[in-house]
């Protein structure tokens, strides 16, 4: 029976279980499994996107006497099935087996109801998306057809303005919060989704100075990091309160002018980075810049050139700190850093920089722990063909210790001893080096005391 309760919820079948031969503890464990399944289905019904969270119900004090288990079963019935609880209360001599069977029957009935509701709602969402696409296409065509056709004189006077005006209408999606239903027995309501058209010309005309500078900072300068956009706006407008800037930044995200992601880098564990959205954001920038084309933002470059934003901005943090240590010719550009070998193999260090004392290039790799032994060893093998010094910078000591073991395993696997000197250090350890000395003394290796 224990093996049966560990199966997936869909395959659980209580019909073949002989409850009369089951002790009370096992009965309770079966009930717990059914409650998990019932709760999971209810949660799935609410989300409508299959993101189901397991609701764990832990059985405590496994050696409790029979009355404790019976009390727990009664509590479960009272919570999930009030109608059933009222019925059972009329018969104080009702057996535990009967209560158990009644509860199971009620849960399985609810399960079928939830499955049916989920299926219907998913079908409705699918049909709604199809209708939305059709409606959006028709609406944009209707608006385009209703525009006044400019005369020849109008085109001669302001041809650029007419061209820009072709993409001023956008259909955006809004999701309203779901009102909490006080009745737990009723099926939760799906989130209310509405759609509305916006005139981007009118929206841009309503921008305050701060909102305009945020869009221009991203589109003209390619800035993405929240602190840098704030600094840009302060330089243009004078001192801006953090609260005002925060409100404007959030409103632009809500209006889908900018797309915002949360980044965790070496120096900033929680930092927002932004880019212009393809439709509304780019069009808004063109309006503000009188027809200009936005540059590629830093965020877009990071996504293109790195495994993820966290990796990209950690590389940027390290390069900035090396600049403060007077390193020269610092490069984080993948194209410039590409080192090719025979057989179409290549190695692309995250950072190449010249040590200001030794005047020799040093190579840096930023590792966040997203690697396996094979890929990591392949990287080291390529580095050994080119570099005399490789510094691996990591976010914490746990990843550092893990990589030190991988480096050791790689060295031991080589028939010929590698010529490269590899050092692993956390970003904090790199920053704590107060004086710039030759690399062989700066680094923290597995042989050096903490």
VENKAWO-V518965 format. One record per helix or strand of 3 or more residues. SS is the DSSP state (H for helix, E for strand). FROM is the first residue (numbers start at 1). TO is the last residue. Records with the same first field share a line. If there is no record, write none. Layout:
SS: FROM-TO + FROM-TO
This chain:
H: 2-5 + 9-11 + 19-21 + 24-47 + 66-80 + 82-89 + 96-146 + 152-157 + 159-167 + 200-205 + 209-221 + 226-237 + 242-254 + 280-288 + 298-305 + 309-324 + 334-337 + 342-344 + 373-386 + 397-412 + 427-431 + 439-442
E: 169-176 + 192-199 + 258-263 + 271-276 + 328-331 + 338-340 + 346-348 + 351-354 + 361-367 + 389-394 + 421-426
